[in-house]
Amino acid sequence: MGPAELLVLTFPQATITVEAASALCKLRTGGDIRVIDSLVVTRHPDGEATYGELADFEHLRDIVGDGGSHALPLIGPEDAQEAAELLEPGTVALLVLIEHVWAQAAADALRSVGGRIASGVRIPPENIEEAVRAAKARAAAGK
């Protein structure tokens, strides 16, 4: 198995949209990333938090099909509660546990010589874009 990562994707509305669920379903079949588990966490306007599988949402059932429920859920109530603390009332989060299938060969090679992937850091794209802009500005100033 390649490295795995839990992502918390937040949305400014009270439910997961059809478009967001469709994008998740495309990840399931893309090949580079395997979706191991997912969970929806909703913080209601009154502040109460609830969670459920994508297939629990009527408007998403046709999109997620059987892939929306898991016989062995790996994302649990503690994860849902932690994600709920990030949410404003009236918003929703999608927790997605993914395997980086593309890195499986590298992980296998490391393990075969006694190594392991010890850590990883997720850098948001906007941080990279900001760093690139700053580097270009420094380069232009140095000319």
CORZI-V775118 format. One record per helix or strand of 3 or more residues. SS is the DSSP state (A for helix, B for strand). FROM is the first residue (numbers start at 0). TO is the last residue. Records with the same first field share a line. If there is no record, write none. Layout:
BEGIN
SS=FROM-TO ; FROM-TO
END
This chain:
BEGIN
B=3-10 ; 32-42 ; 48-51 ; 90-99
A=17-29 ; 53-55 ; 57-67 ; 76-83 ; 100-111 ; 124-140
END
